[in-house]
């Protein structure tokens, strides 16, 4: 049993490490390509490039928090550094912030594509784009701030027999409200606001946009056909991103909902303490691995992206 736990934790740590490296390298390439597209014409970044850049920055931030959690949330650090619990929680909150910003950016892209296909002559406004990006980070930060209270974190390198454990930092000592109650409320809000609603909104807008493109036709205007093909590709790209997002995060959200609202009271009380089971750690890795999926999707759908990555061509 001890050998299994050690092998399990080692494999999970390797998965986390590779995910972090791939996220940083892949999203770094996305940022580089966005700026390479700008330099030949010396024009401002397009709306699409700005949104993709923001999405890449959020995903790269998620990847950056992974190696820091190995240090800040390690048993040695927590036991020997005075401010370590605050640093560990802050790193976890930044991870939540990046996930929320990435999710809301996906929604903003879908809204922007829908408005653009509805009004092809709509002029580009950098101010509106900045306001939308600022909105995503403000809303994300407000929710991430709530995670500072009674958060569970994974603790690393606890012994030679088991590398990963789990604990609740800053437990609430109040007879009227418990750690489990606060986490239950937070998980409901997080699942609804940053998973279900974004998923429904983005999927609906993608379908409506594709339907608008399919029904619209202008005879004798070749430029519109190119515009139509370009927008169709971008919507297909976004639709794949949404599907991958849904599949990556569904298991961990399902486990949360199941343990809090479906399972027996005994299991719920056990989950209130913490969850470091193998299935949960794998589902958690699957969710966090979404930060490195988008560069793969871009390479698959965008020939220019592939040529810059593999050949260095602009």
N, C-alpha and C positions, 0 to 999 in steps of 0.2 A: 504493500500500500504506500509506504514511504517512497519507494523508488518510482511508482507511478506518479505521485504528486510532484516529485522533483522533475521528472521528464515532462509532465504536463506544463508546469510553470515555465520551464526552460523554453519549450516550444512556443508558448504564448508570448514570452518576452521577445523571442526572435521575430515572431509575426509583428509585434508592435514596432520593433526596430526597423524592419524592412518597410513597413507601412510609412513610418516617419521619413525615412530616406527617400522613398519613392514620391511621397507627397511634396517634399521640399524641392527635389530635382524637377519633377513633372510640372508643378505649378510655377517654379522659377522659369522654366522654358516658356510657359504660357505668357508670363509677364514680359519676357524678352521678345517674344513674337509680336505681342501687341504693340510694343514700341518700335520694332523693326518695320511694321506696316506704316508707321507714322513718318519715319525719317525720309523715305524717297520723295514724298510730296510736301513735307514740312507743314502739313495741315494738322489741325487739332485731332485728337483721337476721336473716332466715331463713337456713337452711343453704345453700339455693340461691344467695341473694344474696351470701353470704360467699365461696362457691366461685367464682362469676362475677366477683366483685370481685378475688379473688386471681389469676384467669386474666387479667383485664384489666390488672392491675398488672404481671404478668410480660410480657405482650405490649407494654405501654407502655414497659417497661424495654428491651425489644429495639429498639423504635423509637427510643428515646433514644440508644442506643449507635451508631446509624448515622451521624448527623452528627459525633459525637465521633471516630469512626474516620477521617473525612476530615482531621481536624486532627492527632490523636495519631499516626496512621500515615502522615502525609504525608512526602515525602522531605525537605523542609526541616526539619520538626520532628525527624525521626530523626537528621539530620546535625548539627543545631545545639543540641539540648537534651540534656543529659547523661542524664537519666532517661527520655528518650522511649521507648526500647525496652520498658522496664518498664510505662510508661503505656499503650503500644499493646497489649501483651500483656494487661494488666489489663482494658482495654476489651473485647478479644476474649473474655476469660474471662467477663466479666459477660454478654456476649451469649450464650455457651454456657449460663451459669447460668440466664438468663431462659428460654431455649428448653427446658431440662430441667424447670424449674419449671412451665412451661406444659403440657408433655407429661404430667407426673405429676399435675398438677391435673385434667387431663382424665380420667385413670384414677380418681382419687379421686371425681370426680363420678359416674362410671359405677358405682363400688362403692356409693356412697351411694344412688343411685337404685334399685339392685337390692335393697339391704337395706330401703329404705323400702317398696318395692312388695311385698316378702315379708312385712314386718311393718308394716302401715298404722298400727297404734296405737303404734308405737315413738315414745317421747318424744324431743324435740329436746334435744341436749346440746351446748352451746357449747364445753365443755371438749374433747370428742372432736373437734369441728370444728377447733379451734385446734391440737390435737395432730396432726391429719392435715395441716394446712397447714404446720406447723413441720417435719413429716417430709419433705414435698416439697422444701422449701428446703434442709434439711440434706443430703439425698441429692444434690440438684442441685449444692450447693456443693462437696461432696466430689469429684465428678467434674470440675467446672469447675476445681478446684485442680490436677488432673493436667494440664490443658491449658497450664499455665505452662511446661512443659518442651518444648522443641523444637517450638514451634508455627509454622505458616506463617501469614503475614498478607499482605493486599493492601496495597501501598504506592501512595499517591495523589499525583498532580501531579508526576510524575517529570521531565517535559520538555514541550516544546511539540508534539512529534510523537506522544507516547503518554502518557496520563494515569494508567493503572493498570498496575502490575506486581505481582510477587509475590516474597516471599522468606521464608526460614526464620530466625526470630530465635532467639538462644541455641542455635546448633547444638551438638550433642554431639560432643566430640572424644575418642572412646574406641574402641580397636581391637576391642572385643568386642561393642559394640552401636552401631547407627547411628540417625540421625534417622528414616530410613524404617521401621526396625523398631519404634521407639516409636510412631510415628504409625500404623503398621499395627495394632498392638495396641489403641491408643486408638480407632481407627475401628471396629474389630470390636466392642469393648465398647459404644461409643456407639450403633452401629447396632442391636445386639441389645437393650440395656437401655433405650434412649430412642426406639426406633422400632418394631422388630418386636414385642417383648413388649407395650408399651402398646397397639399397634394390635390385636393378637390379643386381649388382655384386654378392652379397651373394646368391641370389636366383639362378642365373645362375651357379655359382660354385657348389652349392648343387646338382642341377640337373645333372651336368656333373659328379660329383663325384659318385652319385648314379648310373648313367649309366655305369661308369667304373667298379664299384663294381659288378653290375649285369652281365656284359659281361665277366669279368675275371674269369677264372677257372683254377686251378692247381690240377691235379689228384694225389691222394695219399699223399698229404701234409696236414696233419691234423692241423698243426700250422697255415697255411694260412687261414683255415676255421675259426679258432678262431679270427685271425686278421681281417678277413672280417666281422664277426659278430660284433666285437668291433667297427670298423669304421662305419658300418651301423648304429649302435645305436647312435654314436656321431653325424653323419650327420642328422639323424632324430631329435635328440635333437636340433641341430643348426637350422634346418628348422622350428621347432615349435617356437624357439626364434625369428626367422625372421618374422614369421606370426604374432606373438603377438606384436612385435615391429611395424610392418606395421599398424596393426589395432589400436594400441594405439595412434600413432602420426599422422595418416592420418587426423582425424577431425580438429585438430588445424592448420595443414598446409593448409588444404582446406579452412578454414575460412580466413587465411591470404591471400591466393591467390585470393579468391573470393572478399574480401573487397578491395584489391589493384588493381585488374585487371579486374574483372567481374562486380562489382557493379557500380551503377551510380556515377557520380562525387560528388553528394551531400553526399552520404554515405561514399565515399572515404575521403572526407574532414573531415567528422565526425570521421572516424577511425584514421585519422592522429593525432587527439587529444589524444584519448585513447579508449580502449574497455574494459568495465567492465560489460558487459551483462551476464545474467545467463548462456546462452548457451556457451559463450566463457570461462567463469570460469570453467564450467564442462568439456569442451574439454581440457582446460589447465591442469586440474587435471588428466584427463585420460592420457594425454601425460606424465606427470611427474610420474604417478603411475607405469610406465614401470620399474622404478628402483626397484620395489619390486616383479616383476613377475618372474624373473629368478630362485630364490630359490624355488618357487612353481613348476616350470617346472622341475628343477633338482630332486625334491622329487618324482615327478610323473614318471620320466623316469629311475631314478637310484636307484636300490634297496639298494646299499651300502650307498648312501646318506640318505635314509629313516632310515636304521638301526642305523646309527650314530646319527641322529637327535632325533629319538624317543626311541632308546634303549641304546645309548651310546656305541655301539659296533664298533670296527674298522674292 
